Amino acid sequence: MLRTRTHYGLTAATLAGLMLVTAACGGTTRGDADDSGGAEAAGEADPNAEIPEGLAISYLPKQLNNPYFTYANTGGEEAAEELKGEYKEVGPSEANASSQVSYINTLSQQGSDVIVIAANDPDAVCSSLQQAQQAGSVIVTYDSDTGKDCRDVFINQATAEDIATTQVEMIAEQIGGEGEIAFLSATPNATNQNAWLELMEEELAKDEYADIEVVDTVYGNDDDQKSFNEMQGLLQTHPDLKGVVSPTTVGLAAAARYLSSSDYKGDVTLTGLGTPNQMKEYVEDGTVEEFALWDPKNMAYLAGYAGASLSAGRITGAEGETFEAGRLGEYEVGADGEIVLGPPTVFNEDNIDDYDF
């Protein structure tokens, strides 16, 4: 049965704490801004400040040619076009810890007003992001966060609790509430992946899941072939494995590809986070019953509007501020500068044809 938990025009605030107020002065592009940078120059938010045309809005995903980010950043391009800004996408070919640093430095030197980044490693990029802030760039993280002192706001695709709970519910239901399971994650240092894994472990520690045991966690580094090989290794290493959860679109699709042509198909359950277009054939052939995700295009679209609102001074990133995000409507900044797109949707044979991404 279809389970839909929200639509994408809703927002939620999570986790109490303080927010570093770091936004650009209203009504200027970076080329016109004070050398001290938008973060330092900003005072109180002016919700009526005009967003200037020509903002340089740059997207830095974990890696290029990743289908998830390729689709997601079409939303960033859409937002930049609506805002009459200049869209750019750059990034590494591999999602390792330090691969994004040189791109951050280059974007800062080129005068990007807004840098939207999905961090491969929260520590490796922090110093470069802070230098970019000091040079005048607004920093928006999306999909995977850094420390709150390294960016202005974070566009969270959904609360970590909702994502973890959804995946645990799916795997538990599909394996009948008992048996051995494993996790196939992305990179060992990805902040979002690690948060979800920890919360899934906590959820599974509840009495209702007492008969489910996590026996292994492996990492495919968001690489198709490595994820394929790791799935194969899990099934060979753990002959009694009942299910695998892969909270990464690359990993889930690669694992499904291996499972679909193996002797384990029908005996081992696979679920996690994936895109409908990647997973459709595996749902139709019975390899995967259901999986979940948010709309990554909307996530990147929201990031563009948040960055422009920060750069113009409409918001400073303080908790409780609101701003308009184009076709998505009004959003509110939560604690620690977190802006939540909305809880995930579960996809299965009943609704997968309704989506095209």
CORRAQUI-V206973 format. One record per residue. N is the residue number from 1. RES is the residue in three letters. PHI is phi as a letter, one per 20 degrees, with the letter a starting at -180 (* if undefined). Layout:
n=N res=RES phi=PHI
n=N res=RES phi=PHI
//
This chain:
n=1 res=MET phi=*
n=2 res=LEU phi=f
n=3 res=ARG phi=c
n=4 res=THR phi=d
n=5 res=ARG phi=e
n=6 res=THR phi=a
n=7 res=HIS phi=d
n=8 res=TYR phi=e
n=9 res=GLY phi=e
n=10 res=LEU phi=e
n=11 res=THR phi=c
n=12 res=ALA phi=b
n=13 res=ALA phi=d
n=14 res=THR phi=c
n=15 res=LEU phi=l
n=16 res=ALA phi=f
n=17 res=GLY phi=r
n=18 res=LEU phi=e
n=19 res=MET phi=d
n=20 res=LEU phi=f
n=21 res=VAL phi=e
n=22 res=THR phi=b
n=23 res=ALA phi=c
n=24 res=ALA phi=f
n=25 res=CYS phi=f
n=26 res=GLY phi=f
n=27 res=GLY phi=m
n=28 res=THR phi=c
n=29 res=THR phi=e
n=30 res=ARG phi=f
n=31 res=GLY phi=f
n=32 res=ASP phi=e
n=33 res=ALA phi=f
n=34 res=ASP phi=f
n=35 res=ASP phi=f
n=36 res=SER phi=f
n=37 res=GLY phi=n
n=38 res=GLY phi=f
n=39 res=ALA phi=f
n=40 res=GLU phi=e
n=41 res=ALA phi=e
n=42 res=ALA phi=f
n=43 res=GLY phi=d
n=44 res=GLU phi=f
n=45 res=ALA phi=f
n=46 res=ASP phi=c
n=47 res=PRO phi=g
n=48 res=ASN phi=e
n=49 res=ALA phi=f
n=50 res=GLU phi=e
n=51 res=ILE phi=e
n=52 res=PRO phi=f
n=53 res=GLU phi=f
n=54 res=GLY phi=n
n=55 res=LEU phi=g
n=56 res=ALA phi=e
n=57 res=ILE phi=d
n=58 res=SER phi=d
n=59 res=TYR phi=d
n=60 res=LEU phi=c
n=61 res=PRO phi=f
n=62 res=LYS phi=f
n=63 res=GLN phi=a
n=64 res=LEU phi=f
n=65 res=ASN phi=m
n=66 res=ASN phi=e
n=67 res=PRO phi=g
n=68 res=TYR phi=f
n=69 res=PHE phi=f
n=70 res=THR phi=g
n=71 res=TYR phi=f
n=72 res=ALA phi=g
n=73 res=ASN phi=f
n=74 res=THR phi=f
n=75 res=GLY phi=f
n=76 res=GLY phi=f
n=77 res=GLU phi=f
n=78 res=GLU phi=f
n=79 res=ALA phi=f
n=80 res=ALA phi=f
n=81 res=GLU phi=f
n=82 res=GLU phi=f
n=83 res=LEU phi=e
n=84 res=LYS phi=l
n=85 res=GLY phi=d
n=86 res=GLU phi=d
n=87 res=TYR phi=e
n=88 res=LYS phi=b
n=89 res=GLU phi=c
n=90 res=VAL phi=c
n=91 res=GLY phi=r
n=92 res=PRO phi=f
n=93 res=SER phi=e
n=94 res=GLU phi=c
n=95 res=ALA phi=e
n=96 res=ASN phi=e
n=97 res=ALA phi=g
n=98 res=SER phi=d
n=99 res=SER phi=f
n=100 res=GLN phi=e
n=101 res=VAL phi=g
n=102 res=SER phi=f
n=103 res=TYR phi=f
n=104 res=ILE phi=f
n=105 res=ASN phi=f
n=106 res=THR phi=f
n=107 res=LEU phi=f
n=108 res=SER phi=f
n=109 res=GLN phi=f
n=110 res=GLN phi=e
n=111 res=GLY phi=n
n=112 res=SER phi=f
n=113 res=ASP phi=f
n=114 res=VAL phi=c
n=115 res=ILE phi=d
n=116 res=VAL phi=d
n=117 res=ILE phi=c
n=118 res=ALA phi=d
n=119 res=ALA phi=f
n=120 res=ASN phi=f
n=121 res=ASP phi=b
n=122 res=PRO phi=f
n=123 res=ASP phi=e
n=124 res=ALA phi=f
n=125 res=VAL phi=e
n=126 res=CYS phi=f
n=127 res=SER phi=f
n=128 res=SER phi=f
n=129 res=LEU phi=f
n=130 res=GLN phi=f
n=131 res=GLN phi=f
n=132 res=ALA phi=f
n=133 res=GLN phi=g
n=134 res=GLN phi=f
n=135 res=ALA phi=e
n=136 res=GLY phi=o
n=137 res=SER phi=e
n=138 res=VAL phi=e
n=139 res=ILE phi=d
n=140 res=VAL phi=d
n=141 res=THR phi=e
n=142 res=TYR phi=b
n=143 res=ASP phi=m
n=144 res=SER phi=c
n=145 res=ASP phi=e
n=146 res=THR phi=d
n=147 res=GLY phi=f
n=148 res=LYS phi=f
n=149 res=ASP phi=e
n=150 res=CYS phi=d
n=151 res=ARG phi=b
n=152 res=ASP phi=e
n=153 res=VAL phi=b
n=154 res=PHE phi=c
n=155 res=ILE phi=e
n=156 res=ASN phi=e
n=157 res=GLN phi=f
n=158 res=ALA phi=a
n=159 res=THR phi=f
n=160 res=ALA phi=g
n=161 res=GLU phi=f
n=162 res=ASP phi=f
n=163 res=ILE phi=f
n=164 res=ALA phi=f
n=165 res=THR phi=f
n=166 res=THR phi=g
n=167 res=GLN phi=f
n=168 res=VAL phi=f
n=169 res=GLU phi=f
n=170 res=MET phi=f
n=171 res=ILE phi=f
n=172 res=ALA phi=f
n=173 res=GLU phi=f
n=174 res=GLN phi=f
n=175 res=ILE phi=d
n=176 res=GLY phi=m
n=177 res=GLY phi=m
n=178 res=GLU phi=b
n=179 res=GLY phi=p
n=180 res=GLU phi=e
n=181 res=ILE phi=c
n=182 res=ALA phi=c
n=183 res=PHE phi=d
n=184 res=LEU phi=d
n=185 res=SER phi=e
n=186 res=ALA phi=e
n=187 res=THR phi=e
n=188 res=PRO phi=f
n=189 res=ASN phi=d
n=190 res=ALA phi=f
n=191 res=THR phi=f
n=192 res=ASN phi=f
n=193 res=GLN phi=g
n=194 res=ASN phi=f
n=195 res=ALA phi=f
n=196 res=TRP phi=f
n=197 res=LEU phi=f
n=198 res=GLU phi=f
n=199 res=LEU phi=f
n=200 res=MET phi=f
n=201 res=GLU phi=f
n=202 res=GLU phi=f
n=203 res=GLU phi=f
n=204 res=LEU phi=f
n=205 res=ALA phi=f
n=206 res=LYS phi=f
n=207 res=ASP phi=g
n=208 res=GLU phi=f
n=209 res=TYR phi=d
n=210 res=ALA phi=f
n=211 res=ASP phi=e
n=212 res=ILE phi=d
n=213 res=GLU phi=c
n=214 res=VAL phi=e
n=215 res=VAL phi=d
n=216 res=ASP phi=a
n=217 res=THR phi=c
n=218 res=VAL phi=c
n=219 res=TYR phi=c
n=220 res=GLY phi=e
n=221 res=ASN phi=l
n=222 res=ASP phi=l
n=223 res=ASP phi=d
n=224 res=ASP phi=g
n=225 res=GLN phi=f
n=226 res=LYS phi=f
n=227 res=SER phi=f
n=228 res=PHE phi=g
n=229 res=ASN phi=f
n=230 res=GLU phi=f
n=231 res=MET phi=f
n=232 res=GLN phi=g
n=233 res=GLY phi=f
n=234 res=LEU phi=g
n=235 res=LEU phi=f
n=236 res=GLN phi=f
n=237 res=THR phi=f
n=238 res=HIS phi=c
n=239 res=PRO phi=f
n=240 res=ASP phi=e
n=241 res=LEU phi=f
n=242 res=LYS phi=e
n=243 res=GLY phi=a
n=244 res=VAL phi=c
n=245 res=VAL phi=d
n=246 res=SER phi=c
n=247 res=PRO phi=e
n=248 res=THR phi=b
n=249 res=THR phi=f
n=250 res=VAL phi=f
n=251 res=GLY phi=f
n=252 res=LEU phi=f
n=253 res=ALA phi=f
n=254 res=ALA phi=f
n=255 res=ALA phi=f
n=256 res=ALA phi=f
n=257 res=ARG phi=f
n=258 res=TYR phi=f
n=259 res=LEU phi=f
n=260 res=SER phi=f
n=261 res=SER phi=d
n=262 res=SER phi=d
n=263 res=ASP phi=f
n=264 res=TYR phi=e
n=265 res=LYS phi=g
n=266 res=GLY phi=n
n=267 res=ASP phi=d
n=268 res=VAL phi=d
n=269 res=THR phi=e
n=270 res=LEU phi=c
n=271 res=THR phi=b
n=272 res=GLY phi=q
n=273 res=LEU phi=d
n=274 res=GLY phi=b
n=275 res=THR phi=e
n=276 res=PRO phi=g
n=277 res=ASN phi=f
n=278 res=GLN phi=f
n=279 res=MET phi=e
n=280 res=LYS phi=g
n=281 res=GLU phi=f
n=282 res=TYR phi=e
n=283 res=VAL phi=f
n=284 res=GLU phi=f
n=285 res=ASP phi=e
n=286 res=GLY phi=n
n=287 res=THR phi=f
n=288 res=VAL phi=c
n=289 res=GLU phi=e
n=290 res=GLU phi=b
n=291 res=PHE phi=b
n=292 res=ALA phi=c
n=293 res=LEU phi=a
n=294 res=TRP phi=d
n=295 res=ASP phi=e
n=296 res=PRO phi=f
n=297 res=LYS phi=f
n=298 res=ASN phi=f
n=299 res=MET phi=f
n=300 res=ALA phi=f
n=301 res=TYR phi=f
n=302 res=LEU phi=f
n=303 res=ALA phi=f
n=304 res=GLY phi=f
n=305 res=TYR phi=f
n=306 res=ALA phi=f
n=307 res=GLY phi=f
n=308 res=ALA phi=f
n=309 res=SER phi=f
n=310 res=LEU phi=f
n=311 res=SER phi=f
n=312 res=ALA phi=e
n=313 res=GLY phi=n
n=314 res=ARG phi=f
n=315 res=ILE phi=c
n=316 res=THR phi=d
n=317 res=GLY phi=n
n=318 res=ALA phi=e
n=319 res=GLU phi=g
n=320 res=GLY phi=n
n=321 res=GLU phi=f
n=322 res=THR phi=c
n=323 res=PHE phi=b
n=324 res=GLU phi=e
n=325 res=ALA phi=d
n=326 res=GLY phi=l
n=327 res=ARG phi=f
n=328 res=LEU phi=e
n=329 res=GLY phi=n
n=330 res=GLU phi=e
n=331 res=TYR phi=c
n=332 res=GLU phi=d
n=333 res=VAL phi=f
n=334 res=GLY phi=e
n=335 res=ALA phi=f
n=336 res=ASP phi=l
n=337 res=GLY phi=m
n=338 res=GLU phi=e
n=339 res=ILE phi=c
n=340 res=VAL phi=e
n=341 res=LEU phi=f
n=342 res=GLY phi=q
n=343 res=PRO phi=g
n=344 res=PRO phi=f
n=345 res=THR phi=d
n=346 res=VAL phi=e
n=347 res=PHE phi=d
n=348 res=ASN phi=b
n=349 res=GLU phi=f
n=350 res=ASP phi=f
n=351 res=ASN phi=c
n=352 res=ILE phi=f
n=353 res=ASP phi=f
n=354 res=ASP phi=e
n=355 res=TYR phi=c
n=356 res=ASP phi=c
n=357 res=PHE phi=b
//
